[in-house]
Amino acid sequence: MRRGSVMLGVVVLLASLLGDGHGASAASATVMLGDGPIPLSRAASLHCHDLERPIIRCFRTERQLMAAVRASMTRPPYRRSGAILSSISYVHIFADAGFDGASMFLTGAYSNLGDIGWNDRISSFRSVNNGAGTFSQHAGYEGTHYAFCCDTAVSNVGVYNDTWSSVTGSA
């Protein structure tokens, strides 16, 4: 595993531990592109992270997203006493198969992915740093479930394509 992937995993898990983790509605989230707010509905067409939940930071390219996530590791609360905290995990979702298209790092549970523009849009995903969780067919963690664990990389979710409406996870 590349060092950057491990460090990125560290950031994502810490954010999940700092967040509420109870699947609170994201309807009150503020979505930022650059220095300005944008409509929440645009988040699913960009590359975003929720490391500052309830703020969702978005970028036009995957490269910009990855640079921003890496840079966040150098600022509190992710860096303490000169050492990066370890064992951060969760999931990176993509709108298209093959880890392509719009993407987002999810660092906590979402009882309704529609609140962040991701209802029925996930086509591939990677769990990060032993991240584990469950995608559910309907909001509120109802319907058919798909569990993932431990650095899973699924380039095409097959029959589950564009069917998930909620996600929960555990570090």
C-alpha positions in Angstrom: 0.0 0.0 0.0 1.3 3.5 -0.9 2.2 5.8 1.9 -0.2 8.5 0.7 -3.1 6.0 0.9 -2.3 5.0 4.4 -2.0 8.7 5.5 -5.2 9.5 3.8 -6.9 6.6 5.6 -5.6 8.1 8.9 -7.3 11.4 8.2 -10.6 9.8 7.2 -10.9 7.6 10.3 -10.0 10.4 12.7 -12.8 12.5 11.1 -15.2 9.7 11.7 -14.2 9.5 15.3 -14.7 13.2 15.7 -18.0 13.3 13.9 -21.4 12.3 15.4 -21.3 8.9 13.7 -25.0 8.5 14.3 -26.2 9.2 10.9 -27.6 12.7 11.6 -29.2 14.4 8.7 -26.8 16.3 6.5 -29.5 18.7 5.4 -27.9 21.4 7.5 -24.5 20.9 5.8 -22.8 23.8 4.1 -21.1 22.9 0.8 -18.1 24.9 -0.2 -16.4 25.1 -3.6 -13.3 27.2 -3.1 -14.1 30.0 -0.8 -17.8 30.2 -1.6 -20.9 28.2 -0.7 -22.7 26.2 -3.4 -26.0 24.4 -3.5 -25.9 21.0 -1.7 -27.2 19.4 -4.9 -23.9 20.2 -6.7 -21.8 18.1 -4.3 -22.6 14.9 -6.1 -21.2 16.3 -9.4 -17.8 17.2 -7.8 -15.1 15.6 -5.7 -15.8 16.2 -2.0 -15.0 15.3 1.5 -16.8 15.7 4.8 -13.7 15.9 7.0 -15.1 19.2 8.5 -18.6 17.9 8.9 -21.1 19.6 8.7 -19.0 21.5 6.1 -18.6 19.5 2.9 -15.6 20.7 0.9 -15.7 20.2 -2.9 -13.2 20.4 -5.7 -13.4 20.3 -9.4 -10.9 17.4 -9.8 -9.9 14.3 -8.0 -6.3 15.6 -7.8 -7.5 18.7 -6.0 -9.5 16.6 -3.6 -6.6 14.3 -2.8 -4.2 17.3 -2.3 -6.7 19.0 0.1 -7.2 15.8 2.1 -3.4 15.3 2.4 -3.0 18.9 3.4 -5.6 18.6 6.1 -3.3 16.1 7.9 -0.9 18.9 8.7 -3.5 21.0 10.6 -5.2 20.3 13.9 -7.1 18.3 15.0 -5.4 15.7 12.7 -1.9 16.5 13.7 -1.1 16.4 17.4 2.3 16.7 19.2 4.0 16.4 15.8 2.6 12.9 15.0 -0.3 12.0 12.8 -3.0 10.1 14.7 -3.4 6.5 13.4 -6.2 4.1 12.7 -8.6 6.4 10.7 -10.9 4.6 8.3 -14.0 4.9 6.2 -15.1 4.8 2.6 -14.5 6.7 -0.7 -17.5 6.5 -3.0 -17.6 7.1 -6.8 -20.5 7.9 -9.2 -19.1 5.7 -11.9 -17.7 2.2 -12.2 -13.9 1.9 -12.2 -13.4 4.5 -9.4 -14.4 7.2 -11.8 -16.7 10.2 -12.0 -17.7 12.4 -9.1 -16.5 11.1 -5.7 -16.7 11.7 -2.0 -15.0 10.6 1.2 -17.6 9.7 3.8 -16.4 9.8 7.4 -19.6 9.0 9.2 -23.0 7.4 8.8 -25.6 9.0 6.6 -29.2 7.8 7.2 -30.1 9.5 3.9 -27.5 9.9 1.2 -30.0 12.1 -0.6 -29.2 14.8 1.9 -25.8 15.1 0.3 -26.9 14.4 -3.3 -25.7 10.8 -3.4 -29.0 8.9 -3.3 -28.9 5.9 -5.7 -25.6 7.2 -7.3 -22.8 4.9 -6.1 -21.2 2.7 -8.7 -17.8 1.9 -7.1 -16.1 2.4 -3.8 -13.0 1.8 -1.7 -12.9 1.3 2.0 -10.0 3.1 3.5 -7.6 1.8 6.1 -9.6 -1.2 7.2 -12.9 0.8 7.0 -16.0 -1.3 7.5 -19.7 -0.5 7.1 -22.9 -1.3 5.4 -24.7 0.3 2.5 -28.5 0.0 2.6 -31.0 0.1 -0.2 -33.3 2.6 1.5 -32.9 5.7 3.7 -32.9 4.9 7.4 -30.7 1.8 6.9 -33.7 -0.2 5.5 -34.0 -2.7 2.7 -31.2 -4.9 1.2 -27.8 -4.4 2.9 -24.3 -4.7 1.4 -21.5 -5.0 4.0 -17.9 -4.0 3.3 -14.8 -4.4 5.3 -11.1 -4.1 5.4 -9.6 -2.2 2.5 -12.2 -3.5 0.0 -12.0 -2.0 -3.4 -15.0 -2.6 -5.6 -14.7 -1.2 -9.1 -18.2 -2.1 -10.1 -21.0 -2.9 -7.6 -22.9 -4.8 -10.2 -26.6 -5.4 -9.4 -26.3 -2.8 -6.6 -25.4 0.0 -9.1 -27.2 3.2 -8.2 -29.4 1.6 -5.5 -28.0 2.7 -2.1 -29.7 5.3 0.0 -27.9 5.1 3.3 -24.6 4.0 4.8 -23.3 3.3 8.2 -19.8 2.4 9.3 -17.5 1.5 12.1 -13.9 2.2 12.6 
